[in-house]
Amino acid sequence: MIFFWAFVIGGLICVIGQLLMDVGKLTPAHTMSTLVVMGAVLDGLGWYEPLIKFAGAGVTVPITSFGNALVHGAMQEMQSDGVIGIITGIFEVTSAGISAAIIFGFLGALVFKPRG
């Protein structure tokens, strides 16, 4: 049943993103930012973790999980290190993903001809 709910909830997140672009006339960048903020708000309210337990990869794969990771890391580090933990927690949790995006983007630019 976990696969079913992962598919449904992940698909629902994608539908929301598509509606933001089609109906809301948002650009892809604005849509992505909106979904990240939605994930951050859901985690701030404490609703994202139960959603992960319910739908698994359906909510950990879409871009909303990046917002979840930002807030989750900041809140965890703030509890242990205080106010400075807000900054360090954000980078500690998301640094691997950000680094991978930079490295693979650079490698892709070496292999293919980027348009400038």
Phi and psi restraints in degrees (range 20) as a CNS / XPLOR table:
assign (resid 1 and name C) (resid 2 and name N)
       (resid 2 and name CA) (resid 2 and name C) 1.0 -61.8 20.0 2
assign (resid 2 and name N) (resid 2 and name CA)
       (resid 2 and name C) (resid 3 and name N) 1.0 -34.3 20.0 2
assign (resid 2 and name C) (resid 3 and name N)
       (resid 3 and name CA) (resid 3 and name C) 1.0 -67.4 20.0 2
assign (resid 3 and name N) (resid 3 and name CA)
       (resid 3 and name C) (resid 4 and name N) 1.0 -38.8 20.0 2
assign (resid 3 and name C) (resid 4 and name N)
       (resid 4 and name CA) (resid 4 and name C) 1.0 -61.5 20.0 2
assign (resid 4 and name N) (resid 4 and name CA)
       (resid 4 and name C) (resid 5 and name N) 1.0 -49.5 20.0 2
assign (resid 4 and name C) (resid 5 and name N)
       (resid 5 and name CA) (resid 5 and name C) 1.0 -69.1 20.0 2
assign (resid 5 and name N) (resid 5 and name CA)
       (resid 5 and name C) (resid 6 and name N) 1.0 -33.7 20.0 2
assign (resid 5 and name C) (resid 6 and name N)
       (resid 6 and name CA) (resid 6 and name C) 1.0 -62.1 20.0 2
assign (resid 6 and name N) (resid 6 and name CA)
       (resid 6 and name C) (resid 7 and name N) 1.0 -43.0 20.0 2
assign (resid 6 and name C) (resid 7 and name N)
       (resid 7 and name CA) (resid 7 and name C) 1.0 -64.7 20.0 2
assign (resid 7 and name N) (resid 7 and name CA)
       (resid 7 and name C) (resid 8 and name N) 1.0 -45.8 20.0 2
assign (resid 7 and name C) (resid 8 and name N)
       (resid 8 and name CA) (resid 8 and name C) 1.0 -66.8 20.0 2
assign (resid 8 and name N) (resid 8 and name CA)
       (resid 8 and name C) (resid 9 and name N) 1.0 -49.7 20.0 2
assign (resid 8 and name C) (resid 9 and name N)
       (resid 9 and name CA) (resid 9 and name C) 1.0 -69.7 20.0 2
assign (resid 9 and name N) (resid 9 and name CA)
       (resid 9 and name C) (resid 10 and name N) 1.0 -42.1 20.0 2
assign (resid 9 and name C) (resid 10 and name N)
       (resid 10 and name CA) (resid 10 and name C) 1.0 -62.6 20.0 2
assign (resid 10 and name N) (resid 10 and name CA)
       (resid 10 and name C) (resid 11 and name N) 1.0 -40.5 20.0 2
assign (resid 10 and name C) (resid 11 and name N)
       (resid 11 and name CA) (resid 11 and name C) 1.0 -65.2 20.0 2
assign (resid 11 and name N) (resid 11 and name CA)
       (resid 11 and name C) (resid 12 and name N) 1.0 -36.2 20.0 2
assign (resid 11 and name C) (resid 12 and name N)
       (resid 12 and name CA) (resid 12 and name C) 1.0 -64.9 20.0 2
assign (resid 12 and name N) (resid 12 and name CA)
       (resid 12 and name C) (resid 13 and name N) 1.0 -39.3 20.0 2
assign (resid 12 and name C) (resid 13 and name N)
       (resid 13 and name CA) (resid 13 and name C) 1.0 -62.9 20.0 2
assign (resid 13 and name N) (resid 13 and name CA)
       (resid 13 and name C) (resid 14 and name N) 1.0 -41.4 20.0 2
assign (resid 13 and name C) (resid 14 and name N)
       (resid 14 and name CA) (resid 14 and name C) 1.0 -65.3 20.0 2
assign (resid 14 and name N) (resid 14 and name CA)
       (resid 14 and name C) (resid 15 and name N) 1.0 -38.9 20.0 2
assign (resid 14 and name C) (resid 15 and name N)
       (resid 15 and name CA) (resid 15 and name C) 1.0 -63.6 20.0 2
assign (resid 15 and name N) (resid 15 and name CA)
       (resid 15 and name C) (resid 16 and name N) 1.0 -41.9 20.0 2
assign (resid 15 and name C) (resid 16 and name N)
       (resid 16 and name CA) (resid 16 and name C) 1.0 -59.7 20.0 2
assign (resid 16 and name N) (resid 16 and name CA)
       (resid 16 and name C) (resid 17 and name N) 1.0 -45.0 20.0 2
assign (resid 16 and name C) (resid 17 and name N)
       (resid 17 and name CA) (resid 17 and name C) 1.0 -61.4 20.0 2
assign (resid 17 and name N) (resid 17 and name CA)
       (resid 17 and name C) (resid 18 and name N) 1.0 -42.4 20.0 2
assign (resid 17 and name C) (resid 18 and name N)
       (resid 18 and name CA) (resid 18 and name C) 1.0 -66.8 20.0 2
assign (resid 18 and name N) (resid 18 and name CA)
       (resid 18 and name C) (resid 19 and name N) 1.0 -39.2 20.0 2
assign (resid 18 and name C) (resid 19 and name N)
       (resid 19 and name CA) (resid 19 and name C) 1.0 -65.5 20.0 2
assign (resid 19 and name N) (resid 19 and name CA)
       (resid 19 and name C) (resid 20 and name N) 1.0 -36.6 20.0 2
assign (resid 19 and name C) (resid 20 and name N)
       (resid 20 and name CA) (resid 20 and name C) 1.0 -60.7 20.0 2
assign (resid 20 and name N) (resid 20 and name CA)
       (resid 20 and name C) (resid 21 and name N) 1.0 -37.7 20.0 2
assign (resid 20 and name C) (resid 21 and name N)
       (resid 21 and name CA) (resid 21 and name C) 1.0 -78.2 20.0 2
assign (resid 21 and name N) (resid 21 and name CA)
       (resid 21 and name C) (resid 22 and name N) 1.0 -43.3 20.0 2
assign (resid 21 and name C) (resid 22 and name N)
       (resid 22 and name CA) (resid 22 and name C) 1.0 -78.3 20.0 2
assign (resid 22 and name N) (resid 22 and name CA)
       (resid 22 and name C) (resid 23 and name N) 1.0 -50.9 20.0 2
assign (resid 22 and name C) (resid 23 and name N)
       (resid 23 and name CA) (resid 23 and name C) 1.0 -85.6 20.0 2
assign (resid 23 and name N) (resid 23 and name CA)
       (resid 23 and name C) (resid 24 and name N) 1.0 -45.0 20.0 2
assign (resid 23 and name C) (resid 24 and name N)
       (resid 24 and name CA) (resid 24 and name C) 1.0 -80.2 20.0 2
assign (resid 24 and name N) (resid 24 and name CA)
       (resid 24 and name C) (resid 25 and name N) 1.0 -8.7 20.0 2
assign (resid 24 and name C) (resid 25 and name N)
       (resid 25 and name CA) (resid 25 and name C) 1.0 56.3 20.0 2
assign (resid 25 and name N) (resid 25 and name CA)
       (resid 25 and name C) (resid 26 and name N) 1.0 33.1 20.0 2
assign (resid 25 and name C) (resid 26 and name N)
       (resid 26 and name CA) (resid 26 and name C) 1.0 -82.5 20.0 2
assign (resid 26 and name N) (resid 26 and name CA)
       (resid 26 and name C) (resid 27 and name N) 1.0 149.3 20.0 2
assign (resid 26 and name C) (resid 27 and name N)
       (resid 27 and name CA) (resid 27 and name C) 1.0 -72.8 20.0 2
assign (resid 27 and name N) (resid 27 and name CA)
       (resid 27 and name C) (resid 28 and name N) 1.0 163.2 20.0 2
assign (resid 27 and name C) (resid 28 and name N)
       (resid 28 and name CA) (resid 28 and name C) 1.0 -57.6 20.0 2
assign (resid 28 and name N) (resid 28 and name CA)
       (resid 28 and name C) (resid 29 and name N) 1.0 -36.5 20.0 2
assign (resid 28 and name C) (resid 29 and name N)
       (resid 29 and name CA) (resid 29 and name C) 1.0 -66.1 20.0 2
assign (resid 29 and name N) (resid 29 and name CA)
       (resid 29 and name C) (resid 30 and name N) 1.0 -42.0 20.0 2
assign (resid 29 and name C) (resid 30 and name N)
       (resid 30 and name CA) (resid 30 and name C) 1.0 -67.0 20.0 2
assign (resid 30 and name N) (resid 30 and name CA)
       (resid 30 and name C) (resid 31 and name N) 1.0 -37.5 20.0 2
assign (resid 30 and name C) (resid 31 and name N)
       (resid 31 and name CA) (resid 31 and name C) 1.0 -64.0 20.0 2
assign (resid 31 and name N) (resid 31 and name CA)
       (resid 31 and name C) (resid 32 and name N) 1.0 -45.5 20.0 2
assign (resid 31 and name C) (resid 32 and name N)
       (resid 32 and name CA) (resid 32 and name C) 1.0 -62.0 20.0 2
assign (resid 32 and name N) (resid 32 and name CA)
       (resid 32 and name C) (resid 33 and name N) 1.0 -43.8 20.0 2
assign (resid 32 and name C) (resid 33 and name N)
       (resid 33 and name CA) (resid 33 and name C) 1.0 -62.8 20.0 2
assign (resid 33 and name N) (resid 33 and name CA)
       (resid 33 and name C) (resid 34 and name N) 1.0 -40.4 20.0 2
assign (resid 33 and name C) (resid 34 and name N)
       (resid 34 and name CA) (resid 34 and name C) 1.0 -63.0 20.0 2
assign (resid 34 and name N) (resid 34 and name CA)
       (resid 34 and name C) (resid 35 and name N) 1.0 -42.9 20.0 2
assign (resid 34 and name C) (resid 35 and name N)
       (resid 35 and name CA) (resid 35 and name C) 1.0 -66.9 20.0 2
assign (resid 35 and name N) (resid 35 and name CA)
       (resid 35 and name C) (resid 36 and name N) 1.0 -36.6 20.0 2
assign (resid 35 and name C) (resid 36 and name N)
       (resid 36 and name CA) (resid 36 and name C) 1.0 -64.0 20.0 2
assign (resid 36 and name N) (resid 36 and name CA)
       (resid 36 and name C) (resid 37 and name N) 1.0 -44.5 20.0 2
assign (resid 36 and name C) (resid 37 and name N)
       (resid 37 and name CA) (resid 37 and name C) 1.0 -64.5 20.0 2
assign (resid 37 and name N) (resid 37 and name CA)
       (resid 37 and name C) (resid 38 and name N) 1.0 -38.5 20.0 2
assign (resid 37 and name C) (resid 38 and name N)
       (resid 38 and name CA) (resid 38 and name C) 1.0 -60.3 20.0 2
assign (resid 38 and name N) (resid 38 and name CA)
       (resid 38 and name C) (resid 39 and name N) 1.0 -43.4 20.0 2
assign (resid 38 and name C) (resid 39 and name N)
       (resid 39 and name CA) (resid 39 and name C) 1.0 -63.4 20.0 2
assign (resid 39 and name N) (resid 39 and name CA)
       (resid 39 and name C) (resid 40 and name N) 1.0 -38.8 20.0 2
assign (resid 39 and name C) (resid 40 and name N)
       (resid 40 and name CA) (resid 40 and name C) 1.0 -66.1 20.0 2
assign (resid 40 and name N) (resid 40 and name CA)
       (resid 40 and name C) (resid 41 and name N) 1.0 -43.2 20.0 2
assign (resid 40 and name C) (resid 41 and name N)
       (resid 41 and name CA) (resid 41 and name C) 1.0 -65.3 20.0 2
assign (resid 41 and name N) (resid 41 and name CA)
       (resid 41 and name C) (resid 42 and name N) 1.0 -43.7 20.0 2
assign (resid 41 and name C) (resid 42 and name N)
       (resid 42 and name CA) (resid 42 and name C) 1.0 -60.9 20.0 2
assign (resid 42 and name N) (resid 42 and name CA)
       (resid 42 and name C) (resid 43 and name N) 1.0 -39.5 20.0 2
assign (resid 42 and name C) (resid 43 and name N)
       (resid 43 and name CA) (resid 43 and name C) 1.0 -70.0 20.0 2
assign (resid 43 and name N) (resid 43 and name CA)
       (resid 43 and name C) (resid 44 and name N) 1.0 -39.4 20.0 2
assign (resid 43 and name C) (resid 44 and name N)
       (resid 44 and name CA) (resid 44 and name C) 1.0 -60.7 20.0 2
assign (resid 44 and name N) (resid 44 and name CA)
       (resid 44 and name C) (resid 45 and name N) 1.0 -34.0 20.0 2
assign (resid 44 and name C) (resid 45 and name N)
       (resid 45 and name CA) (resid 45 and name C) 1.0 -81.4 20.0 2
assign (resid 45 and name N) (resid 45 and name CA)
       (resid 45 and name C) (resid 46 and name N) 1.0 -8.7 20.0 2
assign (resid 45 and name C) (resid 46 and name N)
       (resid 46 and name CA) (resid 46 and name C) 1.0 83.8 20.0 2
assign (resid 46 and name N) (resid 46 and name CA)
       (resid 46 and name C) (resid 47 and name N) 1.0 17.4 20.0 2
assign (resid 46 and name C) (resid 47 and name N)
       (resid 47 and name CA) (resid 47 and name C) 1.0 -97.8 20.0 2
assign (resid 47 and name N) (resid 47 and name CA)
       (resid 47 and name C) (resid 48 and name N) 1.0 -15.0 20.0 2
assign (resid 47 and name C) (resid 48 and name N)
       (resid 48 and name CA) (resid 48 and name C) 1.0 -75.9 20.0 2
assign (resid 48 and name N) (resid 48 and name CA)
       (resid 48 and name C) (resid 49 and name N) 1.0 -39.1 20.0 2
assign (resid 48 and name C) (resid 49 and name N)
       (resid 49 and name CA) (resid 49 and name C) 1.0 -61.7 20.0 2
assign (resid 49 and name N) (resid 49 and name CA)
       (resid 49 and name C) (resid 50 and name N) 1.0 -45.7 20.0 2
assign (resid 49 and name C) (resid 50 and name N)
       (resid 50 and name CA) (resid 50 and name C) 1.0 -62.6 20.0 2
assign (resid 50 and name N) (resid 50 and name CA)
       (resid 50 and name C) (resid 51 and name N) 1.0 -33.2 20.0 2
assign (resid 50 and name C) (resid 51 and name N)
       (resid 51 and name CA) (resid 51 and name C) 1.0 -65.6 20.0 2
assign (resid 51 and name N) (resid 51 and name CA)
       (resid 51 and name C) (resid 52 and name N) 1.0 -37.9 20.0 2
assign (resid 51 and name C) (resid 52 and name N)
       (resid 52 and name CA) (resid 52 and name C) 1.0 -64.2 20.0 2
assign (resid 52 and name N) (resid 52 and name CA)
       (resid 52 and name C) (resid 53 and name N) 1.0 -42.8 20.0 2
assign (resid 52 and name C) (resid 53 and name N)
       (resid 53 and name CA) (resid 53 and name C) 1.0 -64.6 20.0 2
assign (resid 53 and name N) (resid 53 and name CA)
       (resid 53 and name C) (resid 54 and name N) 1.0 -31.2 20.0 2
assign (resid 53 and name C) (resid 54 and name N)
       (resid 54 and name CA) (resid 54 and name C) 1.0 -82.0 20.0 2
assign (resid 54 and name N) (resid 54 and name CA)
       (resid 54 and name C) (resid 55 and name N) 1.0 -46.1 20.0 2
assign (resid 54 and name C) (resid 55 and name N)
       (resid 55 and name CA) (resid 55 and name C) 1.0 -111.4 20.0 2
assign (resid 55 and name N) (resid 55 and name CA)
       (resid 55 and name C) (resid 56 and name N) 1.0 -5.4 20.0 2
assign (resid 55 and name C) (resid 56 and name N)
       (resid 56 and name CA) (resid 56 and name C) 1.0 56.2 20.0 2
assign (resid 56 and name N) (resid 56 and name CA)
       (resid 56 and name C) (resid 57 and name N) 1.0 -123.1 20.0 2
assign (resid 56 and name C) (resid 57 and name N)
       (resid 57 and name CA) (resid 57 and name C) 1.0 -64.0 20.0 2
assign (resid 57 and name N) (resid 57 and name CA)
       (resid 57 and name C) (resid 58 and name N) 1.0 -17.4 20.0 2
assign (resid 57 and name C) (resid 58 and name N)
       (resid 58 and name CA) (resid 58 and name C) 1.0 -63.3 20.0 2
assign (resid 58 and name N) (resid 58 and name CA)
       (resid 58 and name C) (resid 59 and name N) 1.0 -23.7 20.0 2
assign (resid 58 and name C) (resid 59 and name N)
       (resid 59 and name CA) (resid 59 and name C) 1.0 -117.1 20.0 2
assign (resid 59 and name N) (resid 59 and name CA)
       (resid 59 and name C) (resid 60 and name N) 1.0 -12.0 20.0 2
assign (resid 59 and name C) (resid 60 and name N)
       (resid 60 and name CA) (resid 60 and name C) 1.0 -90.7 20.0 2
assign (resid 60 and name N) (resid 60 and name CA)
       (resid 60 and name C) (resid 61 and name N) 1.0 -18.3 20.0 2
assign (resid 60 and name C) (resid 61 and name N)
       (resid 61 and name CA) (resid 61 and name C) 1.0 -86.9 20.0 2
assign (resid 61 and name N) (resid 61 and name CA)
       (resid 61 and name C) (resid 62 and name N) 1.0 -43.1 20.0 2
assign (resid 61 and name C) (resid 62 and name N)
       (resid 62 and name CA) (resid 62 and name C) 1.0 -64.0 20.0 2
assign (resid 62 and name N) (resid 62 and name CA)
       (resid 62 and name C) (resid 63 and name N) 1.0 167.5 20.0 2
assign (resid 62 and name C) (resid 63 and name N)
       (resid 63 and name CA) (resid 63 and name C) 1.0 -63.8 20.0 2
assign (resid 63 and name N) (resid 63 and name CA)
       (resid 63 and name C) (resid 64 and name N) 1.0 -18.5 20.0 2
assign (resid 63 and name C) (resid 64 and name N)
       (resid 64 and name CA) (resid 64 and name C) 1.0 -61.3 20.0 2
assign (resid 64 and name N) (resid 64 and name CA)
       (resid 64 and name C) (resid 65 and name N) 1.0 -27.4 20.0 2
assign (resid 64 and name C) (resid 65 and name N)
       (resid 65 and name CA) (resid 65 and name C) 1.0 -69.8 20.0 2
assign (resid 65 and name N) (resid 65 and name CA)
       (resid 65 and name C) (resid 66 and name N) 1.0 -20.6 20.0 2
assign (resid 65 and name C) (resid 66 and name N)
       (resid 66 and name CA) (resid 66 and name C) 1.0 -67.6 20.0 2
assign (resid 66 and name N) (resid 66 and name CA)
       (resid 66 and name C) (resid 67 and name N) 1.0 -42.6 20.0 2
assign (resid 66 and name C) (resid 67 and name N)
       (resid 67 and name CA) (resid 67 and name C) 1.0 -63.1 20.0 2
assign (resid 67 and name N) (resid 67 and name CA)
       (resid 67 and name C) (resid 68 and name N) 1.0 -39.3 20.0 2
assign (resid 67 and name C) (resid 68 and name N)
       (resid 68 and name CA) (resid 68 and name C) 1.0 -60.5 20.0 2
assign (resid 68 and name N) (resid 68 and name CA)
       (resid 68 and name C) (resid 69 and name N) 1.0 -45.4 20.0 2
assign (resid 68 and name C) (resid 69 and name N)
       (resid 69 and name CA) (resid 69 and name C) 1.0 -63.9 20.0 2
assign (resid 69 and name N) (resid 69 and name CA)
       (resid 69 and name C) (resid 70 and name N) 1.0 -39.8 20.0 2
assign (resid 69 and name C) (resid 70 and name N)
       (resid 70 and name CA) (resid 70 and name C) 1.0 -61.0 20.0 2
assign (resid 70 and name N) (resid 70 and name CA)
       (resid 70 and name C) (resid 71 and name N) 1.0 -51.6 20.0 2
assign (resid 70 and name C) (resid 71 and name N)
       (resid 71 and name CA) (resid 71 and name C) 1.0 -70.3 20.0 2
assign (resid 71 and name N) (resid 71 and name CA)
       (resid 71 and name C) (resid 72 and name N) 1.0 -41.4 20.0 2
assign (resid 71 and name C) (resid 72 and name N)
       (resid 72 and name CA) (resid 72 and name C) 1.0 -61.7 20.0 2
assign (resid 72 and name N) (resid 72 and name CA)
       (resid 72 and name C) (resid 73 and name N) 1.0 -45.9 20.0 2
assign (resid 72 and name C) (resid 73 and name N)
       (resid 73 and name CA) (resid 73 and name C) 1.0 -64.0 20.0 2
assign (resid 73 and name N) (resid 73 and name CA)
       (resid 73 and name C) (resid 74 and name N) 1.0 -42.3 20.0 2
assign (resid 73 and name C) (resid 74 and name N)
       (resid 74 and name CA) (resid 74 and name C) 1.0 -63.9 20.0 2
assign (resid 74 and name N) (resid 74 and name CA)
       (resid 74 and name C) (resid 75 and name N) 1.0 -42.1 20.0 2
assign (resid 74 and name C) (resid 75 and name N)
       (resid 75 and name CA) (resid 75 and name C) 1.0 -69.1 20.0 2
assign (resid 75 and name N) (resid 75 and name CA)
       (resid 75 and name C) (resid 76 and name N) 1.0 -38.6 20.0 2
assign (resid 75 and name C) (resid 76 and name N)
       (resid 76 and name CA) (resid 76 and name C) 1.0 -64.2 20.0 2
assign (resid 76 and name N) (resid 76 and name CA)
       (resid 76 and name C) (resid 77 and name N) 1.0 -48.2 20.0 2
assign (resid 76 and name C) (resid 77 and name N)
       (resid 77 and name CA) (resid 77 and name C) 1.0 -69.5 20.0 2
assign (resid 77 and name N) (resid 77 and name CA)
       (resid 77 and name C) (resid 78 and name N) 1.0 -31.3 20.0 2
assign (resid 77 and name C) (resid 78 and name N)
       (resid 78 and name CA) (resid 78 and name C) 1.0 -64.4 20.0 2
assign (resid 78 and name N) (resid 78 and name CA)
       (resid 78 and name C) (resid 79 and name N) 1.0 -35.6 20.0 2
assign (resid 78 and name C) (resid 79 and name N)
       (resid 79 and name CA) (resid 79 and name C) 1.0 -67.0 20.0 2
assign (resid 79 and name N) (resid 79 and name CA)
       (resid 79 and name C) (resid 80 and name N) 1.0 -34.2 20.0 2
assign (resid 79 and name C) (resid 80 and name N)
       (resid 80 and name CA) (resid 80 and name C) 1.0 -93.8 20.0 2
assign (resid 80 and name N) (resid 80 and name CA)
       (resid 80 and name C) (resid 81 and name N) 1.0 -34.5 20.0 2
assign (resid 80 and name C) (resid 81 and name N)
       (resid 81 and name CA) (resid 81 and name C) 1.0 -114.3 20.0 2
assign (resid 81 and name N) (resid 81 and name CA)
       (resid 81 and name C) (resid 82 and name N) 1.0 -2.0 20.0 2
assign (resid 81 and name C) (resid 82 and name N)
       (resid 82 and name CA) (resid 82 and name C) 1.0 85.8 20.0 2
assign (resid 82 and name N) (resid 82 and name CA)
       (resid 82 and name C) (resid 83 and name N) 1.0 -153.4 20.0 2
assign (resid 82 and name C) (resid 83 and name N)
       (resid 83 and name CA) (resid 83 and name C) 1.0 -62.9 20.0 2
assign (resid 83 and name N) (resid 83 and name CA)
       (resid 83 and name C) (resid 84 and name N) 1.0 -37.7 20.0 2
assign (resid 83 and name C) (resid 84 and name N)
       (resid 84 and name CA) (resid 84 and name C) 1.0 -63.4 20.0 2
assign (resid 84 and name N) (resid 84 and name CA)
       (resid 84 and name C) (resid 85 and name N) 1.0 -24.2 20.0 2
assign (resid 84 and name C) (resid 85 and name N)
       (resid 85 and name CA) (resid 85 and name C) 1.0 -64.6 20.0 2
assign (resid 85 and name N) (resid 85 and name CA)
       (resid 85 and name C) (resid 86 and name N) 1.0 -23.3 20.0 2
assign (resid 85 and name C) (resid 86 and name N)
       (resid 86 and name CA) (resid 86 and name C) 1.0 -60.7 20.0 2
assign (resid 86 and name N) (resid 86 and name CA)
       (resid 86 and name C) (resid 87 and name N) 1.0 -46.1 20.0 2
assign (resid 86 and name C) (resid 87 and name N)
       (resid 87 and name CA) (resid 87 and name C) 1.0 -72.2 20.0 2
assign (resid 87 and name N) (resid 87 and name CA)
       (resid 87 and name C) (resid 88 and name N) 1.0 -48.8 20.0 2
assign (resid 87 and name C) (resid 88 and name N)
       (resid 88 and name CA) (resid 88 and name C) 1.0 -67.5 20.0 2
assign (resid 88 and name N) (resid 88 and name CA)
       (resid 88 and name C) (resid 89 and name N) 1.0 -32.8 20.0 2
assign (resid 88 and name C) (resid 89 and name N)
       (resid 89 and name CA) (resid 89 and name C) 1.0 -65.9 20.0 2
assign (resid 89 and name N) (resid 89 and name CA)
       (resid 89 and name C) (resid 90 and name N) 1.0 -38.4 20.0 2
assign (resid 89 and name C) (resid 90 and name N)
       (resid 90 and name CA) (resid 90 and name C) 1.0 -60.9 20.0 2
assign (resid 90 and name N) (resid 90 and name CA)
       (resid 90 and name C) (resid 91 and name N) 1.0 -46.6 20.0 2
assign (resid 90 and name C) (resid 91 and name N)
       (resid 91 and name CA) (resid 91 and name C) 1.0 -76.0 20.0 2
assign (resid 91 and name N) (resid 91 and name CA)
       (resid 91 and name C) (resid 92 and name N) 1.0 -32.5 20.0 2
assign (resid 91 and name C) (resid 92 and name N)
       (resid 92 and name CA) (resid 92 and name C) 1.0 -63.9 20.0 2
assign (resid 92 and name N) (resid 92 and name CA)
       (resid 92 and name C) (resid 93 and name N) 1.0 -42.2 20.0 2
assign (resid 92 and name C) (resid 93 and name N)
       (resid 93 and name CA) (resid 93 and name C) 1.0 -78.3 20.0 2
assign (resid 93 and name N) (resid 93 and name CA)
       (resid 93 and name C) (resid 94 and name N) 1.0 -36.1 20.0 2
assign (resid 93 and name C) (resid 94 and name N)
       (resid 94 and name CA) (resid 94 and name C) 1.0 -103.4 20.0 2
assign (resid 94 and name N) (resid 94 and name CA)
       (resid 94 and name C) (resid 95 and name N) 1.0 -1.2 20.0 2
assign (resid 94 and name C) (resid 95 and name N)
       (resid 95 and name CA) (resid 95 and name C) 1.0 -63.1 20.0 2
assign (resid 95 and name N) (resid 95 and name CA)
       (resid 95 and name C) (resid 96 and name N) 1.0 -36.8 20.0 2
assign (resid 95 and name C) (resid 96 and name N)
       (resid 96 and name CA) (resid 96 and name C) 1.0 -65.0 20.0 2
assign (resid 96 and name N) (resid 96 and name CA)
       (resid 96 and name C) (resid 97 and name N) 1.0 -43.4 20.0 2
assign (resid 96 and name C) (resid 97 and name N)
       (resid 97 and name CA) (resid 97 and name C) 1.0 -66.9 20.0 2
assign (resid 97 and name N) (resid 97 and name CA)
       (resid 97 and name C) (resid 98 and name N) 1.0 -42.1 20.0 2
assign (resid 97 and name C) (resid 98 and name N)
       (resid 98 and name CA) (resid 98 and name C) 1.0 -65.9 20.0 2
assign (resid 98 and name N) (resid 98 and name CA)
       (resid 98 and name C) (resid 99 and name N) 1.0 -43.2 20.0 2
assign (resid 98 and name C) (resid 99 and name N)
       (resid 99 and name CA) (resid 99 and name C) 1.0 -62.3 20.0 2
assign (resid 99 and name N) (resid 99 and name CA)
       (resid 99 and name C) (resid 100 and name N) 1.0 -42.7 20.0 2
assign (resid 99 and name C) (resid 100 and name N)
       (resid 100 and name CA) (resid 100 and name C) 1.0 -61.8 20.0 2
assign (resid 100 and name N) (resid 100 and name CA)
       (resid 100 and name C) (resid 101 and name N) 1.0 -41.2 20.0 2
assign (resid 100 and name C) (resid 101 and name N)
       (resid 101 and name CA) (resid 101 and name C) 1.0 -62.7 20.0 2
assign (resid 101 and name N) (resid 101 and name CA)
       (resid 101 and name C) (resid 102 and name N) 1.0 -41.6 20.0 2
assign (resid 101 and name C) (resid 102 and name N)
       (resid 102 and name CA) (resid 102 and name C) 1.0 -66.1 20.0 2
assign (resid 102 and name N) (resid 102 and name CA)
       (resid 102 and name C) (resid 103 and name N) 1.0 -47.1 20.0 2
assign (resid 102 and name C) (resid 103 and name N)
       (resid 103 and name CA) (resid 103 and name C) 1.0 -64.7 20.0 2
assign (resid 103 and name N) (resid 103 and name CA)
       (resid 103 and name C) (resid 104 and name N) 1.0 -47.9 20.0 2
assign (resid 103 and name C) (resid 104 and name N)
       (resid 104 and name CA) (resid 104 and name C) 1.0 -69.8 20.0 2
assign (resid 104 and name N) (resid 104 and name CA)
       (resid 104 and name C) (resid 105 and name N) 1.0 -31.2 20.0 2
assign (resid 104 and name C) (resid 105 and name N)
       (resid 105 and name CA) (resid 105 and name C) 1.0 -65.0 20.0 2
assign (resid 105 and name N) (resid 105 and name CA)
       (resid 105 and name C) (resid 106 and name N) 1.0 -41.5 20.0 2
assign (resid 105 and name C) (resid 106 and name N)
       (resid 106 and name CA) (resid 106 and name C) 1.0 -64.5 20.0 2
assign (resid 106 and name N) (resid 106 and name CA)
       (resid 106 and name C) (resid 107 and name N) 1.0 -46.4 20.0 2
assign (resid 106 and name C) (resid 107 and name N)
       (resid 107 and name CA) (resid 107 and name C) 1.0 -62.5 20.0 2
assign (resid 107 and name N) (resid 107 and name CA)
       (resid 107 and name C) (resid 108 and name N) 1.0 -39.1 20.0 2
assign (resid 107 and name C) (resid 108 and name N)
       (resid 108 and name CA) (resid 108 and name C) 1.0 -63.6 20.0 2
assign (resid 108 and name N) (resid 108 and name CA)
       (resid 108 and name C) (resid 109 and name N) 1.0 -37.2 20.0 2
assign (resid 108 and name C) (resid 109 and name N)
       (resid 109 and name CA) (resid 109 and name C) 1.0 -69.0 20.0 2
assign (resid 109 and name N) (resid 109 and name CA)
       (resid 109 and name C) (resid 110 and name N) 1.0 -29.9 20.0 2
assign (resid 109 and name C) (resid 110 and name N)
       (resid 110 and name CA) (resid 110 and name C) 1.0 -71.8 20.0 2
assign (resid 110 and name N) (resid 110 and name CA)
       (resid 110 and name C) (resid 111 and name N) 1.0 -38.0 20.0 2
assign (resid 110 and name C) (resid 111 and name N)
       (resid 111 and name CA) (resid 111 and name C) 1.0 -79.6 20.0 2
assign (resid 111 and name N) (resid 111 and name CA)
       (resid 111 and name C) (resid 112 and name N) 1.0 -41.8 20.0 2
assign (resid 111 and name C) (resid 112 and name N)
       (resid 112 and name CA) (resid 112 and name C) 1.0 -108.6 20.0 2
assign (resid 112 and name N) (resid 112 and name CA)
       (resid 112 and name C) (resid 113 and name N) 1.0 164.3 20.0 2
assign (resid 112 and name C) (resid 113 and name N)
       (resid 113 and name CA) (resid 113 and name C) 1.0 -90.1 20.0 2
assign (resid 113 and name N) (resid 113 and name CA)
       (resid 113 and name C) (resid 114 and name N) 1.0 106.7 20.0 2
assign (resid 113 and name C) (resid 114 and name N)
       (resid 114 and name CA) (resid 114 and name C) 1.0 -73.5 20.0 2
assign (resid 114 and name N) (resid 114 and name CA)
       (resid 114 and name C) (resid 115 and name N) 1.0 144.3 20.0 2
assign (resid 114 and name C) (resid 115 and name N)
       (resid 115 and name CA) (resid 115 and name C) 1.0 -89.1 20.0 2
assign (resid 115 and name N) (resid 115 and name CA)
       (resid 115 and name C) (resid 116 and name N) 1.0 131.8 20.0 2
